Amino acid sequence: MENSENLFAALVYSLHMTALQQLGAVANPMSGHKERDLPQAMISIEMIDMLADKTIGHLSEFEATFLRQSVDQLHQLFDQATQ
């Protein structure tokens, strides 16, 4: 994997983990507690969606798959959290 793929994966992972924290799926590393902030989670998910839309046709297969799986998981978790 080349450096740009590593950097892209790190960016997506960072946004993904932030959204997971906001969904209450993982503990906040600062407090050690699971906290839920659904409006902020939606903003984080929308940022990843925007990144996916803006990079169509410009990603390696690995990057596209990683991004798609991240977006799909977050949408599923958000739907579960709002039911």
PDB file with SEQRES, HELIX, SHEET and CRYST1 records, atoms N, CA, C and O in Angstrom:
SEQRES   1 A   83  MET GLU ASN SER GLU ASN LEU PHE ALA ALA LEU VAL TYR          
SEQRES   2 A   83  SER LEU HIS MET THR ALA LEU GLN GLN LEU GLY ALA VAL          
SEQRES   3 A   83  ALA ASN PRO MET SER GLY HIS LYS GLU ARG ASP LEU PRO          
SEQRES   4 A   83  GLN ALA MET ILE SER ILE GLU MET ILE ASP MET LEU ALA          
SEQRES   5 A   83  ASP LYS THR ILE GLY HIS LEU SER GLU PHE GLU ALA THR          
SEQRES   6 A   83  PHE LEU ARG GLN SER VAL ASP GLN LEU HIS GLN LEU PHE          
SEQRES   7 A   83  ASP GLN ALA THR GLN                                          
HELIX    1 AA1 ASN A    3  GLN A   22  1                                  20    
HELIX    2 AA2 LEU A   38  LYS A   54  1                                  17    
HELIX    3 AA3 GLU A   61  ALA A   81  1                                  21    
CRYST1    1.000    1.000    1.000  90.00  90.00  90.00 P 1           1          
ATOM      1  N   MET A   1       0.854  -1.173   0.000  1.00  0.00           N  
ATOM      2  CA  MET A   1       0.000   0.000   0.000  1.00  0.00           C  
ATOM      3  C   MET A   1       0.899   1.236   0.000  1.00  0.00           C  
ATOM      4  O   MET A   1       1.843   1.325   0.786  1.00  0.00           O  
ATOM      5  N   GLU A   2       0.610   2.158  -0.860  1.00  0.00           N  
ATOM      6  CA  GLU A   2       1.446   3.349  -0.933  1.00  0.00           C  
ATOM      7  C   GLU A   2       1.042   4.363   0.127  1.00  0.00           C  
ATOM      8  O   GLU A   2      -0.019   4.242   0.739  1.00  0.00           O  
ATOM      9  N   ASN A   3       1.885   5.357   0.341  1.00  0.00           N  
ATOM     10  CA  ASN A   3       1.684   6.331   1.406  1.00  0.00           C  
ATOM     11  C   ASN A   3       0.358   7.064   1.294  1.00  0.00           C  
ATOM     12  O   ASN A   3      -0.301   7.283   2.310  1.00  0.00           O  
ATOM     13  N   SER A   4      -0.055   7.452   0.090  1.00  0.00           N  
ATOM     14  CA  SER A   4      -1.314   8.185  -0.038  1.00  0.00           C  
ATOM     15  C   SER A   4      -2.503   7.312   0.372  1.00  0.00           C  
ATOM     16  O   SER A   4      -3.480   7.819   0.923  1.00  0.00           O  
ATOM     17  N   GLU A   5      -2.427   6.004   0.108  1.00  0.00           N  
ATOM     18  CA  GLU A   5      -3.494   5.100   0.561  1.00  0.00           C  
ATOM     19  C   GLU A   5      -3.513   5.022   2.080  1.00  0.00           C  
ATOM     20  O   GLU A   5      -4.583   5.007   2.688  1.00  0.00           O  
ATOM     21  N   ASN A   6      -2.349   4.974   2.688  1.00  0.00           N  
ATOM     22  CA  ASN A   6      -2.277   4.947   4.152  1.00  0.00           C  
ATOM     23  C   ASN A   6      -2.860   6.220   4.756  1.00  0.00           C  
ATOM     24  O   ASN A   6      -3.603   6.168   5.736  1.00  0.00           O  
ATOM     25  N   LEU A   7      -2.519   7.353   4.167  1.00  0.00           N  
ATOM     26  CA  LEU A   7      -3.034   8.624   4.669  1.00  0.00           C  
ATOM     27  C   LEU A   7      -4.541   8.723   4.488  1.00  0.00           C  
ATOM     28  O   LEU A   7      -5.246   9.199   5.377  1.00  0.00           O  
ATOM     29  N   PHE A   8      -5.032   8.278   3.346  1.00  0.00           N  
ATOM     30  CA  PHE A   8      -6.470   8.311   3.103  1.00  0.00           C  
ATOM     31  C   PHE A   8      -7.187   7.401   4.100  1.00  0.00           C  
ATOM     32  O   PHE A   8      -8.204   7.792   4.674  1.00  0.00           O  
ATOM     33  N   ALA A   9      -6.669   6.200   4.309  1.00  0.00           N  
ATOM     34  CA  ALA A   9      -7.275   5.262   5.262  1.00  0.00           C  
ATOM     35  C   ALA A   9      -7.266   5.856   6.671  1.00  0.00           C  
ATOM     36  O   ALA A   9      -8.230   5.688   7.418  1.00  0.00           O  
ATOM     37  N   ALA A  10      -6.195   6.541   7.036  1.00  0.00           N  
ATOM     38  CA  ALA A  10      -6.116   7.167   8.357  1.00  0.00           C  
ATOM     39  C   ALA A  10      -7.158   8.267   8.508  1.00  0.00           C  
ATOM     40  O   ALA A  10      -7.769   8.401   9.568  1.00  0.00           O  
ATOM     41  N   LEU A  11      -7.366   9.051   7.461  1.00  0.00           N  
ATOM     42  CA  LEU A  11      -8.384  10.105   7.495  1.00  0.00           C  
ATOM     43  C   LEU A  11      -9.774   9.510   7.666  1.00  0.00           C  
ATOM     44  O   LEU A  11     -10.540   9.949   8.523  1.00  0.00           O  
ATOM     45  N   VAL A  12     -10.098   8.517   6.856  1.00  0.00           N  
ATOM     46  CA  VAL A  12     -11.418   7.875   6.943  1.00  0.00           C  
ATOM     47  C   VAL A  12     -11.592   7.223   8.311  1.00  0.00           C  
ATOM     48  O   VAL A  12     -12.652   7.335   8.925  1.00  0.00           O  
ATOM     49  N   TYR A  13     -10.557   6.545   8.783  1.00  0.00           N  
ATOM     50  CA  TYR A  13     -10.617   5.884  10.091  1.00  0.00           C  
ATOM     51  C   TYR A  13     -10.872   6.908  11.204  1.00  0.00           C  
ATOM     52  O   TYR A  13     -11.667   6.656  12.110  1.00  0.00           O  
ATOM     53  N   SER A  14     -10.206   8.046  11.136  1.00  0.00           N  
ATOM     54  CA  SER A  14     -10.385   9.088  12.141  1.00  0.00           C  
ATOM     55  C   SER A  14     -11.831   9.593  12.155  1.00  0.00           C  
ATOM     56  O   SER A  14     -12.439   9.710  13.219  1.00  0.00           O  
ATOM     57  N   LEU A  15     -12.366   9.886  10.995  1.00  0.00           N  
ATOM     58  CA  LEU A  15     -13.760  10.333  10.908  1.00  0.00           C  
ATOM     59  C   LEU A  15     -14.717   9.238  11.364  1.00  0.00           C  
ATOM     60  O   LEU A  15     -15.712   9.511  12.035  1.00  0.00           O  
ATOM     61  N   HIS A  16     -14.408   7.998  10.994  1.00  0.00           N  
ATOM     62  CA  HIS A  16     -15.242   6.854  11.371  1.00  0.00           C  
ATOM     63  C   HIS A  16     -15.270   6.695  12.895  1.00  0.00           C  
ATOM     64  O   HIS A  16     -16.339   6.530  13.484  1.00  0.00           O  
ATOM     65  N   MET A  17     -14.109   6.746  13.525  1.00  0.00           N  
ATOM     66  CA  MET A  17     -14.045   6.590  14.985  1.00  0.00           C  
ATOM     67  C   MET A  17     -14.753   7.735  15.700  1.00  0.00           C  
ATOM     68  O   MET A  17     -15.395   7.518  16.728  1.00  0.00           O  
ATOM     69  N   THR A  18     -14.644   8.938  15.176  1.00  0.00           N  
ATOM     70  CA  THR A  18     -15.357  10.073  15.760  1.00  0.00           C  
ATOM     71  C   THR A  18     -16.853   9.828  15.714  1.00  0.00           C  
ATOM     72  O   THR A  18     -17.552  10.049  16.703  1.00  0.00           O  
ATOM     73  N   ALA A  19     -17.347   9.371  14.573  1.00  0.00           N  
ATOM     74  CA  ALA A  19     -18.778   9.082  14.442  1.00  0.00           C  
ATOM     75  C   ALA A  19     -19.196   7.949  15.377  1.00  0.00           C  
ATOM     76  O   ALA A  19     -20.268   8.015  15.979  1.00  0.00           O  
ATOM     77  N   LEU A  20     -18.372   6.914  15.507  1.00  0.00           N  
ATOM     78  CA  LEU A  20     -18.689   5.818  16.430  1.00  0.00           C  
ATOM     79  C   LEU A  20     -18.803   6.329  17.865  1.00  0.00           C  
ATOM     80  O   LEU A  20     -19.690   5.907  18.607  1.00  0.00           O  
ATOM     81  N   GLN A  21     -17.917   7.226  18.254  1.00  0.00           N  
ATOM     82  CA  GLN A  21     -18.000   7.813  19.598  1.00  0.00           C  
ATOM     83  C   GLN A  21     -19.294   8.606  19.754  1.00  0.00           C  
ATOM     84  O   GLN A  21     -19.973   8.507  20.777  1.00  0.00           O  
ATOM     85  N   GLN A  22     -19.630   9.390  18.736  1.00  0.00           N  
ATOM     86  CA  GLN A  22     -20.830  10.210  18.796  1.00  0.00           C  
ATOM     87  C   GLN A  22     -22.102   9.367  18.794  1.00  0.00           C  
ATOM     88  O   GLN A  22     -23.131   9.788  19.324  1.00  0.00           O  
ATOM     89  N   LEU A  23     -22.031   8.189  18.204  1.00  0.00           N  
ATOM     90  CA  LEU A  23     -23.167   7.266  18.213  1.00  0.00           C  
ATOM     91  C   LEU A  23     -23.259   6.491  19.520  1.00  0.00           C  
ATOM     92  O   LEU A  23     -24.241   5.787  19.754  1.00  0.00           O  
ATOM     93  N   GLY A  24     -22.260   6.610  20.362  1.00  0.00           N  
ATOM     94  CA  GLY A  24     -22.237   5.870  21.617  1.00  0.00           C  
ATOM     95  C   GLY A  24     -21.839   4.423  21.441  1.00  0.00           C  
ATOM     96  O   GLY A  24     -22.059   3.607  22.335  1.00  0.00           O  
ATOM     97  N   ALA A  25     -21.250   4.088  20.291  1.00  0.00           N  
ATOM     98  CA  ALA A  25     -20.848   2.710  20.010  1.00  0.00           C  
ATOM     99  C   ALA A  25     -19.515   2.365  20.663  1.00  0.00           C  
ATOM    100  O   ALA A  25     -19.255   1.199  20.960  1.00  0.00           O  
ATOM    101  N   VAL A  26     -18.683   3.350  20.886  1.00  0.00           N  
ATOM    102  CA  VAL A  26     -17.405   3.164  21.577  1.00  0.00           C  
ATOM    103  C   VAL A  26     -17.251   4.291  22.599  1.00  0.00           C  
ATOM    104  O   VAL A  26     -17.849   5.359  22.469  1.00  0.00           O  
ATOM    105  N   ALA A  27     -16.447   4.027  23.601  1.00  0.00           N  
ATOM    106  CA  ALA A  27     -16.238   5.019  24.652  1.00  0.00           C  
ATOM    107  C   ALA A  27     -15.399   6.195  24.147  1.00  0.00           C  
ATOM    108  O   ALA A  27     -14.517   6.039  23.304  1.00  0.00           O  
ATOM    109  N   ASN A  28     -15.696   7.345  24.677  1.00  0.00           N  
ATOM    110  CA  ASN A  28     -14.888   8.533  24.440  1.00  0.00           C  
ATOM    111  C   ASN A  28     -13.553   8.318  25.144  1.00  0.00           C  
ATOM    112  O   ASN A  28     -13.540   8.068  26.350  1.00  0.00           O  
ATOM    113  N   PRO A  29     -12.422   8.408  24.429  1.00  0.00           N  
ATOM    114  CA  PRO A  29     -11.137   8.137  25.070  1.00  0.00           C  
ATOM    115  C   PRO A  29     -10.780   9.146  26.168  1.00  0.00           C  
ATOM    116  O   PRO A  29      -9.978   8.837  27.050  1.00  0.00           O  
ATOM    117  N   MET A  30     -11.348  10.309  26.124  1.00  0.00           N  
ATOM    118  CA  MET A  30     -11.055  11.323  27.145  1.00  0.00           C  
ATOM    119  C   MET A  30     -11.791  11.025  28.451  1.00  0.00           C  
ATOM    120  O   MET A  30     -11.219  11.172  29.531  1.00  0.00           O  
ATOM    121  N   SER A  31     -13.053  10.607  28.357  1.00  0.00           N  
ATOM    122  CA  SER A  31     -13.852  10.381  29.564  1.00  0.00           C  
ATOM    123  C   SER A  31     -13.929   8.908  29.959  1.00  0.00           C  
ATOM    124  O   SER A  31     -14.182   8.576  31.117  1.00  0.00           O  
ATOM    125  N   GLY A  32     -13.707   8.028  28.976  1.00  0.00           N  
ATOM    126  CA  GLY A  32     -13.844   6.601  29.239  1.00  0.00           C  
ATOM    127  C   GLY A  32     -15.285   6.134  29.244  1.00  0.00           C  
ATOM    128  O   GLY A  32     -15.558   4.968  29.527  1.00  0.00           O  
ATOM    129  N   HIS A  33     -16.217   7.035  28.932  1.00  0.00           N  
ATOM    130  CA  HIS A  33     -17.642   6.707  28.925  1.00  0.00           C  
ATOM    131  C   HIS A  33     -18.201   6.737  27.511  1.00  0.00           C  
ATOM    132  O   HIS A  33     -17.716   7.460  26.640  1.00  0.00           O  
ATOM    133  N   LYS A  34     -19.237   5.927  27.310  1.00  0.00           N  
ATOM    134  CA  LYS A  34     -19.961   5.993  26.041  1.00  0.00           C  
ATOM    135  C   LYS A  34     -20.940   7.153  26.132  1.00  0.00           C  
ATOM    136  O   LYS A  34     -21.739   7.241  27.064  1.00  0.00           O  
ATOM    137  N   GLU A  35     -20.863   8.026  25.162  1.00  0.00           N  
ATOM    138  CA  GLU A  35     -21.699   9.219  25.113  1.00  0.00           C  
ATOM    139  C   GLU A  35     -22.369   9.278  23.753  1.00  0.00           C  
ATOM    140  O   GLU A  35     -21.759   8.919  22.746  1.00  0.00           O  
ATOM    141  N   ARG A  36     -23.600   9.722  23.711  1.00  0.00           N  
ATOM    142  CA  ARG A  36     -24.323   9.767  22.440  1.00  0.00           C  
ATOM    143  C   ARG A  36     -24.664  11.219  22.096  1.00  0.00           C  
ATOM    144  O   ARG A  36     -25.231  11.950  22.907  1.00  0.00           O  
ATOM    145  N   ASP A  37     -24.309  11.609  20.890  1.00  0.00           N  
ATOM    146  CA  ASP A  37     -24.648  12.929  20.356  1.00  0.00           C  
ATOM    147  C   ASP A  37     -25.040  12.719  18.904  1.00  0.00           C  
ATOM    148  O   ASP A  37     -24.224  12.868  17.995  1.00  0.00           O  
ATOM    149  N   LEU A  38     -26.311  12.368  18.702  1.00  0.00           N  
ATOM    150  CA  LEU A  38     -26.771  11.995  17.355  1.00  0.00           C  
ATOM    151  C   LEU A  38     -26.691  13.129  16.338  1.00  0.00           C  
ATOM    152  O   LEU A  38     -26.353  12.866  15.184  1.00  0.00           O  
ATOM    153  N   PRO A  39     -26.986  14.389  16.707  1.00  0.00           N  
ATOM    154  CA  PRO A  39     -26.820  15.456  15.710  1.00  0.00           C  
ATOM    155  C   PRO A  39     -25.366  15.579  15.222  1.00  0.00           C  
ATOM    156  O   PRO A  39     -25.127  15.771  14.029  1.00  0.00           O  
ATOM    157  N   GLN A  40     -24.403  15.469  16.138  1.00  0.00           N  
ATOM    158  CA  GLN A  40     -22.999  15.527  15.731  1.00  0.00           C  
ATOM    159  C   GLN A  40     -22.605  14.287  14.943  1.00  0.00           C  
ATOM    160  O   GLN A  40     -21.807  14.372  14.009  1.00  0.00           O  
ATOM    161  N   ALA A  41     -23.160  13.131  15.314  1.00  0.00           N  
ATOM    162  CA  ALA A  41     -22.882  11.899  14.573  1.00  0.00           C  
ATOM    163  C   ALA A  41     -23.335  12.050  13.127  1.00  0.00           C  
ATOM    164  O   ALA A  41     -22.632  11.632  12.207  1.00  0.00           O  
ATOM    165  N   MET A  42     -24.505  12.644  12.924  1.00  0.00           N  
ATOM    166  CA  MET A  42     -25.013  12.833  11.562  1.00  0.00           C  
ATOM    167  C   MET A  42     -24.082  13.740  10.764  1.00  0.00           C  
ATOM    168  O   MET A  42     -23.845  13.492   9.582  1.00  0.00           O  
ATOM    169  N   ILE A  43     -23.552  14.785  11.393  1.00  0.00           N  
ATOM    170  CA  ILE A  43     -22.614  15.670  10.703  1.00  0.00           C  
ATOM    171  C   ILE A  43     -21.361  14.898  10.304  1.00  0.00           C  
ATOM    172  O   ILE A  43     -20.880  15.052   9.181  1.00  0.00           O  
ATOM    173  N   SER A  44     -20.830  14.079  11.189  1.00  0.00           N  
ATOM    174  CA  SER A  44     -19.638  13.290  10.871  1.00  0.00           C  
ATOM    175  C   SER A  44     -19.921  12.316   9.734  1.00  0.00           C  
ATOM    176  O   SER A  44     -19.096  12.146   8.837  1.00  0.00           O  
ATOM    177  N   ILE A  45     -21.080  11.683   9.773  1.00  0.00           N  
ATOM    178  CA  ILE A  45     -21.459  10.745   8.706  1.00  0.00           C  
ATOM    179  C   ILE A  45     -21.626  11.487   7.389  1.00  0.00           C  
ATOM    180  O   ILE A  45     -21.205  10.993   6.343  1.00  0.00           O  
ATOM    181  N   GLU A  46     -22.230  12.657   7.429  1.00  0.00           N  
ATOM    182  CA  GLU A  46     -22.388  13.461   6.211  1.00  0.00           C  
ATOM    183  C   GLU A  46     -21.033  13.880   5.646  1.00  0.00           C  
ATOM    184  O   GLU A  46     -20.869  13.976   4.430  1.00  0.00           O  
ATOM    185  N   MET A  47     -20.064  14.129   6.523  1.00  0.00           N  
ATOM    186  CA  MET A  47     -18.718  14.480   6.047  1.00  0.00           C  
ATOM    187  C   MET A  47     -18.100  13.307   5.294  1.00  0.00           C  
ATOM    188  O   MET A  47     -17.479  13.496   4.248  1.00  0.00           O  
ATOM    189  N   ILE A  48     -18.266  12.102   5.821  1.00  0.00           N  
ATOM    190  CA  ILE A  48     -17.725  10.925   5.144  1.00  0.00           C  
ATOM    191  C   ILE A  48     -18.470  10.678   3.835  1.00  0.00           C  
ATOM    192  O   ILE A  48     -17.858  10.320   2.828  1.00  0.00           O  
ATOM    193  N   ASP A  49     -19.796  10.869   3.849  1.00  0.00           N  
ATOM    194  CA  ASP A  49     -20.578  10.755   2.609  1.00  0.00           C  
ATOM    195  C   ASP A  49     -20.084  11.742   1.558  1.00  0.00           C  
ATOM    196  O   ASP A  49     -19.935  11.384   0.389  1.00  0.00           O  
ATOM    197  N   MET A  50     -19.830  12.986   1.971  1.00  0.00           N  
ATOM    198  CA  MET A  50     -19.338  14.012   1.052  1.00  0.00           C  
ATOM    199  C   MET A  50     -17.983  13.615   0.483  1.00  0.00           C  
ATOM    200  O   MET A  50     -17.728  13.785  -0.709  1.00  0.00           O  
ATOM    201  N   LEU A  51     -17.121  13.086   1.338  1.00  0.00           N  
ATOM    202  CA  LEU A  51     -15.809  12.637   0.897  1.00  0.00           C  
ATOM    203  C   LEU A  51     -15.963  11.528  -0.147  1.00  0.00           C  
ATOM    204  O   LEU A  51     -15.254  11.510  -1.153  1.00  0.00           O  
ATOM    205  N   ALA A  52     -16.886  10.616   0.098  1.00  0.00           N  
ATOM    206  CA  ALA A  52     -17.143   9.534  -0.864  1.00  0.00           C  
ATOM    207  C   ALA A  52     -17.630  10.099  -2.196  1.00  0.00           C  
ATOM    208  O   ALA A  52     -17.168   9.685  -3.260  1.00  0.00           O  
ATOM    209  N   ASP A  53     -18.564  11.044  -2.131  1.00  0.00           N  
ATOM    210  CA  ASP A  53     -19.099  11.642  -3.365  1.00  0.00           C  
ATOM    211  C   ASP A  53     -18.025  12.396  -4.144  1.00  0.00           C  
ATOM    212  O   ASP A  53     -17.960  12.294  -5.369  1.00  0.00           O  
ATOM    213  N   LYS A  54     -17.191  13.144  -3.449  1.00  0.00           N  
ATOM    214  CA  LYS A  54     -16.192  13.987  -4.100  1.00  0.00           C  
ATOM    215  C   LYS A  54     -15.005  13.206  -4.658  1.00  0.00           C  
ATOM    216  O   LYS A  54     -14.254  13.719  -5.488  1.00  0.00           O  
ATOM    217  N   THR A  55     -14.838  11.966  -4.202  1.00  0.00           N  
ATOM    218  CA  THR A  55     -13.672  11.193  -4.641  1.00  0.00           C  
ATOM    219  C   THR A  55     -14.026  10.069  -5.611  1.00  0.00           C  
ATOM    220  O   THR A  55     -13.167   9.257  -5.952  1.00  0.00           O  
ATOM    221  N   ILE A  56     -15.266  10.013  -6.053  1.00  0.00           N  
ATOM    222  CA  ILE A  56     -15.671   8.957  -6.996  1.00  0.00           C  
ATOM    223  C   ILE A  56     -14.748   8.987  -8.213  1.00  0.00           C  
ATOM    224  O   ILE A  56     -14.533  10.036  -8.819  1.00  0.00           O  
ATOM    225  N   GLY A  57     -14.213   7.829  -8.554  1.00  0.00           N  
ATOM    226  CA  GLY A  57     -13.335   7.703  -9.710  1.00  0.00           C  
ATOM    227  C   GLY A  57     -11.888   8.088  -9.459  1.00  0.00           C  
ATOM    228  O   GLY A  57     -11.061   8.037 -10.369  1.00  0.00           O  
ATOM    229  N   HIS A  58     -11.582   8.474  -8.224  1.00  0.00           N  
ATOM    230  CA  HIS A  58     -10.224   8.916  -7.914  1.00  0.00           C  
ATOM    231  C   HIS A  58      -9.565   8.077  -6.828  1.00  0.00           C  
ATOM    232  O   HIS A  58      -8.509   8.446  -6.313  1.00  0.00           O  
ATOM    233  N   LEU A  59     -10.175   6.960  -6.479  1.00  0.00           N  
ATOM    234  CA  LEU A  59      -9.657   6.132  -5.395  1.00  0.00           C  
ATOM    235  C   LEU A  59      -9.183   4.786  -5.915  1.00  0.00           C  
ATOM    236  O   LEU A  59      -9.674   4.277  -6.923  1.00  0.00           O  
ATOM    237  N   SER A  60      -8.221   4.227  -5.206  1.00  0.00           N  
ATOM    238  CA  SER A  60      -7.826   2.855  -5.505  1.00  0.00           C  
ATOM    239  C   SER A  60      -8.959   1.928  -5.056  1.00  0.00           C  
ATOM    240  O   SER A  60      -9.878   2.349  -4.353  1.00  0.00           O  
ATOM    241  N   GLU A  61      -8.880   0.690  -5.464  1.00  0.00           N  
ATOM    242  CA  GLU A  61      -9.909  -0.280  -5.059  1.00  0.00           C  
ATOM    243  C   GLU A  61      -9.949  -0.406  -3.536  1.00  0.00           C  
ATOM    244  O   GLU A  61     -11.025  -0.462  -2.942  1.00  0.00           O  
ATOM    245  N   PHE A  62      -8.778  -0.450  -2.910  1.00  0.00           N  
ATOM    246  CA  PHE A  62      -8.709  -0.532  -1.450  1.00  0.00           C  
ATOM    247  C   PHE A  62      -9.391   0.676  -0.801  1.00  0.00           C  
ATOM    248  O   PHE A  62     -10.202   0.515   0.110  1.00  0.00           O  
ATOM    249  N   GLU A  63      -9.064   1.875  -1.267  1.00  0.00           N  
ATOM    250  CA  GLU A  63      -9.635   3.092  -0.686  1.00  0.00           C  
ATOM    251  C   GLU A  63     -11.145   3.133  -0.858  1.00  0.00           C  
ATOM    252  O   GLU A  63     -11.871   3.466   0.079  1.00  0.00           O  
ATOM    253  N   ALA A  64     -11.616   2.799  -2.044  1.00  0.00           N  
ATOM    254  CA  ALA A  64     -13.053   2.830  -2.312  1.00  0.00           C  
ATOM    255  C   ALA A  64     -13.801   1.829  -1.438  1.00  0.00           C  
ATOM    256  O   ALA A  64     -14.869   2.139  -0.909  1.00  0.00           O  
ATOM    257  N   THR A  65     -13.246   0.636  -1.288  1.00  0.00           N  
ATOM    258  CA  THR A  65     -13.883  -0.390  -0.464  1.00  0.00           C  
ATOM    259  C   THR A  65     -13.885   0.025   1.001  1.00  0.00           C  
ATOM    260  O   THR A  65     -14.901  -0.101   1.684  1.00  0.00           O  
ATOM    261  N   PHE A  66     -12.758   0.516   1.480  1.00  0.00           N  
ATOM    262  CA  PHE A  66     -12.640   0.961   2.873  1.00  0.00           C  
ATOM    263  C   PHE A  66     -13.645   2.071   3.171  1.00  0.00           C  
ATOM    264  O   PHE A  66     -14.319   2.047   4.201  1.00  0.00           O  
ATOM    265  N   LEU A  67     -13.739   3.023   2.280  1.00  0.00           N  
ATOM    266  CA  LEU A  67     -14.665   4.144   2.450  1.00  0.00           C  
ATOM    267  C   LEU A  67     -16.110   3.665   2.411  1.00  0.00           C  
ATOM    268  O   LEU A  67     -16.915   4.057   3.255  1.00  0.00           O  
ATOM    269  N   ARG A  68     -16.441   2.827   1.444  1.00  0.00           N  
ATOM    270  CA  ARG A  68     -17.815   2.326   1.315  1.00  0.00           C  
ATOM    271  C   ARG A  68     -18.231   1.534   2.554  1.00  0.00           C  
ATOM    272  O   ARG A  68     -19.343   1.706   3.054  1.00  0.00           O  
ATOM    273  N   GLN A  69     -17.346   0.669   3.052  1.00  0.00           N  
ATOM    274  CA  GLN A  69     -17.668  -0.123   4.240  1.00  0.00           C  
ATOM    275  C   GLN A  69     -17.860   0.771   5.463  1.00  0.00           C  
ATOM    276  O   GLN A  69     -18.734   0.518   6.292  1.00  0.00           O  
ATOM    277  N   SER A  70     -17.050   1.802   5.571  1.00  0.00           N  
ATOM    278  CA  SER A  70     -17.174   2.735   6.683  1.00  0.00           C  
ATOM    279  C   SER A  70     -18.524   3.445   6.644  1.00  0.00           C  
ATOM    280  O   SER A  70     -19.232   3.510   7.650  1.00  0.00           O  
ATOM    281  N   VAL A  71     -18.869   3.969   5.487  1.00  0.00           N  
ATOM    282  CA  VAL A  71     -20.142   4.683   5.327  1.00  0.00           C  
ATOM    283  C   VAL A  71     -21.320   3.749   5.606  1.00  0.00           C  
ATOM    284  O   VAL A  71     -22.255   4.121   6.314  1.00  0.00           O  
ATOM    285  N   ASP A  72     -21.274   2.557   5.059  1.00  0.00           N  
ATOM    286  CA  ASP A  72     -22.377   1.609   5.246  1.00  0.00           C  
ATOM    287  C   ASP A  72     -22.569   1.270   6.720  1.00  0.00           C  
ATOM    288  O   ASP A  72     -23.696   1.251   7.214  1.00  0.00           O  
ATOM    289  N   GLN A  73     -21.468   1.001   7.425  1.00  0.00           N  
ATOM    290  CA  GLN A  73     -21.578   0.656   8.841  1.00  0.00           C  
ATOM    291  C   GLN A  73     -22.151   1.820   9.647  1.00  0.00           C  
ATOM    292  O   GLN A  73     -23.017   1.621  10.499  1.00  0.00           O  
ATOM    293  N   LEU A  74     -21.674   3.021   9.382  1.00  0.00           N  
ATOM    294  CA  LEU A  74     -22.158   4.171  10.144  1.00  0.00           C  
ATOM    295  C   LEU A  74     -23.629   4.448   9.883  1.00  0.00           C  
ATOM    296  O   LEU A  74     -24.363   4.777  10.816  1.00  0.00           O  
ATOM    297  N   HIS A  75     -24.075   4.325   8.656  1.00  0.00           N  
ATOM    298  CA  HIS A  75     -25.501   4.522   8.365  1.00  0.00           C  
ATOM    299  C   HIS A  75     -26.344   3.472   9.088  1.00  0.00           C  
ATOM    300  O   HIS A  75     -27.407   3.782   9.626  1.00  0.00           O  
ATOM    301  N   GLN A  76     -25.871   2.253   9.094  1.00  0.00           N  
ATOM    302  CA  GLN A  76     -26.604   1.184   9.785  1.00  0.00           C  
ATOM    303  C   GLN A  76     -26.693   1.466  11.297  1.00  0.00           C  
ATOM    304  O   GLN A  76     -27.761   1.334  11.894  1.00  0.00           O  
ATOM    305  N   LEU A  77     -25.587   1.846  11.894  1.00  0.00           N  
ATOM    306  CA  LEU A  77     -25.578   2.152  13.326  1.00  0.00           C  
ATOM    307  C   LEU A  77     -26.438   3.369  13.648  1.00  0.00           C  
ATOM    308  O   LEU A  77     -27.118   3.396  14.673  1.00  0.00           O  
ATOM    309  N   PHE A  78     -26.412   4.374  12.780  1.00  0.00           N  
ATOM    310  CA  PHE A  78     -27.239   5.558  13.002  1.00  0.00           C  
ATOM    311  C   PHE A  78     -28.713   5.175  12.929  1.00  0.00           C  
ATOM    312  O   PHE A  78     -29.511   5.618  13.755  1.00  0.00           O  
ATOM    313  N   ASP A  79     -29.077   4.360  11.948  1.00  0.00           N  
ATOM    314  CA  ASP A  79     -30.469   3.923  11.830  1.00  0.00           C  
ATOM    315  C   ASP A  79     -30.906   3.161  13.080  1.00  0.00           C  
ATOM    316  O   ASP A  79     -32.017   3.362  13.571  1.00  0.00           O  
ATOM    317  N   GLN A  80     -30.047   2.297  13.592  1.00  0.00           N  
ATOM    318  CA  GLN A  80     -30.356   1.547  14.805  1.00  0.00           C  
ATOM    319  C   GLN A  80     -30.511   2.481  16.011  1.00  0.00           C  
ATOM    320  O   GLN A  80     -31.382   2.269  16.855  1.00  0.00           O  
ATOM    321  N   ALA A  81     -29.672   3.504  16.088  1.00  0.00           N  
ATOM    322  CA  ALA A  81     -29.701   4.432  17.208  1.00  0.00           C  
ATOM    323  C   ALA A  81     -30.934   5.322  17.204  1.00  0.00           C  
ATOM    324  O   ALA A  81     -31.337   5.828  18.251  1.00  0.00           O  
ATOM    325  N   THR A  82     -31.529   5.513  16.052  1.00  0.00           N  
ATOM    326  CA  THR A  82     -32.679   6.415  15.955  1.00  0.00           C  
ATOM    327  C   THR A  82     -34.014   5.673  15.889  1.00  0.00           C  
ATOM    328  O   THR A  82     -35.060   6.295  15.707  1.00  0.00           O  
ATOM    329  N   GLN A  83     -33.982   4.368  16.034  1.00  0.00           N  
ATOM    330  CA  GLN A  83     -35.243   3.609  16.013  1.00  0.00           C  
ATOM    331  C   GLN A  83     -35.837   3.517  17.393  1.00  0.00           C  
ATOM    332  O   GLN A  83     -36.897   2.917  17.570  1.00  0.00           O  
TER     333      GLN A  83                                                      
END                                                                             
